Amino acid sequence: MNTRIVVMALVMASAGPASAQWAVDASIGATVPVGQGEGRTTGLDLMGAVDWHPVPKLPIAFRAEVGWDRIGFAGSSQVAEYVTRIAFDVIVDPPLPGTRLRPYVLAGGGAYIFSIYGSNRVDPGLNIGAGLRYPIGPVQPFFEFRYHIDYLPSSYAFIPFQFGVRVPIP
């Protein structure tokens, strides 16, 4: 076990700035409340992120993201709940031989800030999801969906369906 930790530490340390890859992501989409989302309606999801791929030959990357969701209530166009999330994710994106399609899975956690009627609360939360990228020239359009859930004081879940673009930074 200790040998594996040392090997991973050496691999990570050998990934200097010249070999690491960075990217910027931006997306827009719909968010669907689930579970205790009774009376809530499908809303808007926006997300911006920075990805770091420390060792290009390994299919593992890390993402820091900020997301914003507006979820309305059935029968009222004036009342909405806003969810701002700050999350950190691990991405696994193995290459598919013979195609440029890049499927990936991701999971992580962060802080979820809920705002409604002028009051705010901050809850810890988790997310898990999957996506698909297709490189076209210098950009990589993507589709992604995830299941987000916060845990305290009550569980509240939503699923954003995002369409976006990833731009690798040379």
RODO-2510 file (C-alpha; in nm, 4 decimals, decimal comma):
residues 170
     n   res          X          Y          Z
     1     m     0,0000     0,0000     0,0000
     2     n     0,2785     0,2441     0,0936
     3     t     0,4589     0,1595    -0,2318
     4     r     0,1543     0,2623    -0,4335
     5     i     0,1364     0,5952    -0,2511
     6     v     0,5052     0,6624    -0,3185
     7     v     0,4678     0,5703    -0,6879
     8     m     0,1625     0,7980    -0,7256
     9     a     0,3462     1,0811    -0,5496
    10     l     0,6422     1,0424    -0,7864
    11     v     0,4140     1,0406    -1,0919
    12     m     0,2338     1,3538    -0,9707
    13     a     0,5628     1,5270    -0,8874
    14     s     0,7043     1,4477    -1,2316
    15     a     0,4094     1,6252    -1,3934
    16     g     0,5652     1,9677    -1,4168
    17     p     0,3888     2,2723    -1,5593
    18     a     0,5058     2,1902    -1,9122
    19     s     0,3329     1,8531    -1,9165
    20     a     0,0141     1,9389    -1,7247
    21     q    -0,2917     2,0401    -1,9266
    22     w    -0,5451     2,3053    -1,8263
    23     a    -0,8862     2,3828    -1,9745
    24     v    -1,1754     2,6223    -1,9200
    25     d    -1,5356     2,4964    -1,9367
    26     a    -1,8621     2,6885    -1,9735
    27     s    -2,2135     2,5478    -2,0089
    28     i    -2,5829     2,6265    -2,0045
    29     g    -2,8765     2,3942    -1,9660
    30     a    -3,1874     2,2933    -1,7810
    31     t    -3,2067     2,1749    -1,4220
    32     v    -3,4743     1,9371    -1,2992
    33     p    -3,5569     1,9185    -0,9258
    34     v    -3,6062     1,5653    -0,7913
    35     g    -3,7000     1,4119    -0,4584
    36     q    -3,8249     1,6862    -0,2283
    37     g    -3,8660     1,9213    -0,5245
    38     e    -4,2464     1,9001    -0,5100
    39     g    -4,4035     2,2073    -0,6646
    40     r    -4,0736     2,3120    -0,8155
    41     t    -4,0380     2,3433    -1,1917
    42     t    -3,7560     2,2873    -1,4378
    43     g    -3,5145     2,5786    -1,4310
    44     l    -3,1961     2,7224    -1,5743
    45     d    -2,8424     2,5951    -1,5048
    46     l    -2,5167     2,7834    -1,5722
    47     m    -2,1680     2,6498    -1,4991
    48     g    -1,8090     2,7688    -1,5343
    49     a    -1,5055     2,5587    -1,4470
    50     v    -1,1317     2,5082    -1,4705
    51     d    -0,9998     2,1565    -1,5410
    52     w    -0,6505     2,0362    -1,4580
    53     h    -0,5135     1,7196    -1,6181
    54     p    -0,1853     1,6710    -1,4257
    55     v    -0,0535     1,3710    -1,6218
    56     p    -0,1774     1,3719    -1,9840
    57     k    -0,1193     0,9971    -2,0295
    58     l    -0,3485     0,9099    -1,7370
    59     p    -0,7268     0,9468    -1,7844
    60     i    -0,7752     1,1415    -1,4596
    61     a    -0,8407     1,5140    -1,4240
    62     f    -0,9608     1,7528    -1,1555
    63     r    -1,2226     2,0265    -1,1882
    64     a    -1,3028     2,3339    -0,9810
    65     e    -1,6420     2,4769    -1,0728
    66     v    -1,8961     2,7427    -0,9914
    67     g    -2,2556     2,6742    -1,0898
    68     w    -2,5830     2,8620    -1,0616
    69     d    -2,9362     2,7250    -1,0858
    70     r    -3,2718     2,9015    -1,0879
    71     i    -3,5605     2,6723    -0,9968
    72     g    -3,9141     2,8097    -1,0150
    73     f    -4,2342     2,7110    -0,8386
    74     a    -4,5468     2,5843    -1,0138
    75     g    -4,8142     2,8526    -1,0364
    76     s    -4,5812     3,1443    -0,9548
    77     s    -4,3546     3,3270    -1,1943
    78     q    -4,2380     3,5645    -0,9168
    79     v    -4,0972     3,3088    -0,6711
    80     a    -3,7786     3,1153    -0,7401
    81     e    -3,5091     2,9312    -0,5522
    82     y    -3,1485     2,9975    -0,6457
    83     v    -2,8718     2,7448    -0,5882
    84     t    -2,5078     2,8505    -0,6187
    85     r    -2,2569     2,5689    -0,5970
    86     i    -1,8825     2,5651    -0,5516
    87     a    -1,7605     2,2133    -0,6192
    88     f    -1,4437     2,0148    -0,6730
    89     d    -1,4667     1,7034    -0,8909
    90     v    -1,2529     1,4137    -1,0084
    91     i    -1,2990     1,3281    -1,3775
    92     v    -1,2129     0,9927    -1,5361
    93     d    -1,2054     1,0169    -1,9170
    94     p    -1,0601     0,7079    -2,0869
    95     p    -0,9972     0,7423    -2,4622
    96     l    -1,2025     0,5312    -2,7025
    97     p    -0,9809     0,3680    -2,9676
    98     g    -1,0648     0,4684    -3,3242
    99     t    -1,2769     0,7746    -3,2401
   100     r    -1,2376     1,1256    -3,1063
   101     l    -1,5422     1,0881    -2,8796
   102     r    -1,4423     1,1254    -2,5144
   103     p    -1,6908     0,9831    -2,2634
   104     y    -1,6237     1,0667    -1,9009
   105     v    -1,7595     1,0180    -1,5521
   106     l    -1,7156     1,2595    -1,2664
   107     a    -1,7908     1,2887    -0,8976
   108     g    -1,7157     1,5352    -0,6245
   109     g    -1,8377     1,7511    -0,3449
   110     g    -1,8701     2,1084    -0,2409
   111     a    -2,0814     2,3810    -0,0875
   112     y    -2,4376     2,4516    -0,2041
   113     i    -2,5782     2,7963    -0,1252
   114     f    -2,9596     2,8084    -0,1329
   115     s    -3,1377     3,1438    -0,1612
   116     i    -3,5135     3,1954    -0,1413
   117     y    -3,7183     3,4935    -0,0223
   118     g    -3,3970     3,6788     0,0606
   119     s    -3,2674     3,4203     0,3083
   120     n    -2,9635     3,2001     0,2491
   121     r    -2,8309     2,8737     0,3806
   122     v    -2,5121     2,6840     0,2961
   123     d    -2,5133     2,3037     0,2882
   124     p    -2,2475     2,0449     0,2021
   125     g    -2,3296     1,8344    -0,0999
   126     l    -2,2172     1,5682    -0,3438
   127     n    -2,2530     1,5147    -0,7173
   128     i    -2,2022     1,2301    -0,9616
   129     g    -2,2522     1,2258    -1,3366
   130     a    -2,1308     1,1558    -1,6872
   131     g    -2,0665     1,3390    -2,0086
   132     l    -1,9466     1,3166    -2,3653
   133     r    -1,6971     1,5479    -2,5438
   134     y    -1,6083     1,5677    -2,9114
   135     p    -1,3008     1,7752    -3,0076
   136     i    -1,3581     2,0094    -3,3025
   137     g    -1,0496     2,2121    -3,3799
   138     p    -0,9407     2,4119    -3,0738
   139     v    -1,2648     2,3532    -2,8770
   140     q    -1,4454     2,0522    -2,7330
   141     p    -1,8258     2,0775    -2,7248
   142     f    -1,9802     1,8596    -2,4539
   143     f    -2,3040     1,7283    -2,3079
   144     e    -2,3119     1,6467    -1,9392
   145     f    -2,5655     1,5481    -1,6763
   146     r    -2,5204     1,5060    -1,3025
   147     y    -2,7114     1,4241    -0,9895
   148     h    -2,6533     1,6857    -0,7163
   149     i    -2,7685     1,6400    -0,3572
   150     d    -2,7155     1,8515    -0,0479
   151     y    -2,7330     1,6911     0,2941
   152     l    -2,8096     1,9322     0,5768
   153     p    -3,0610     2,0196     0,7163
   154     s    -3,2610     1,8229     0,4590
   155     s    -3,1765     1,6408     0,1410
   156     y    -3,2554     1,8368    -0,1733
   157     a    -3,1584     1,6998    -0,5149
   158     f    -3,1544     1,8260    -0,8724
   159     i    -3,0231     1,7086    -1,2097
   160     p    -2,8766     1,9630    -1,4524
   161     f    -2,8520     1,8716    -1,8217
   162     q    -2,5726     2,0868    -1,9624
   163     f    -2,4513     2,1749    -2,3105
   164     g    -2,1201     2,3525    -2,3188
   165     v    -1,7759     2,4006    -2,4569
   166     r    -1,4342     2,3115    -2,3164
   167     v    -1,1329     2,5114    -2,4332
   168     p    -0,7908     2,3586    -2,3625
   169     i    -0,5249     2,6130    -2,2667
   170     p    -0,1981     2,5487    -2,4505
***
